[in-house]
Amino acid sequence: MFFKSFSFLQPTLMPVTNSSTARDTALLAMRPLIEGVPAYETPQTVADFLHHTLRPLLKLQNMPLLLTLTDYVHDHHIPLAQRSSTEQQRLLTDLLARNVKLRYTLVGLIAGLFTAAETAFYRQHRPELNRRLIEMATHRLLDQLPALHQ
């Protein structure tokens, strides 16, 4: 196979080095605490990953998520402000469900803050975690719909 000669294209686990552990420590220190979620543990299941990683990162990245969506709506001239609340929710849900570029921008805002262990876990469960991440981000953004008009 052609790609076998390019070993750098083959997925591998990221090596843990002193710089990555320092980065991991800094990333974990930035995360907000969420009531009812125990202290950080290395994710073992998708549910662990959702509670210990995605929820705190979505909370941390709330403002960048809102700003990204607001900029997208503005740049693409989507008439959100003139619509009813129900219509706004439908428009945003459709936008986040169908626009691949926007979806992956939102995923990147969160995935860029994964630790080395979380990145390894994410790479193994990427389709499921991306689906859940977009679902959670959509919920978060819809709950803050009035903030998009400011």
Secondary structure, DSSP 8 states (H G I E B T S, - for coil): -GGGG-GGGS-------HHHHHHHHHHHHHS---TT--S-----SHHHHIIIIIHHHHHHTHHHHHHHHHHHHHHTT---TTS-HHHHHHHHHHHHHH-HHHHHHHHHHHHTT--HHHHHHHHHSHHHHHHHHHHHHHHHHHHTGGGGG-
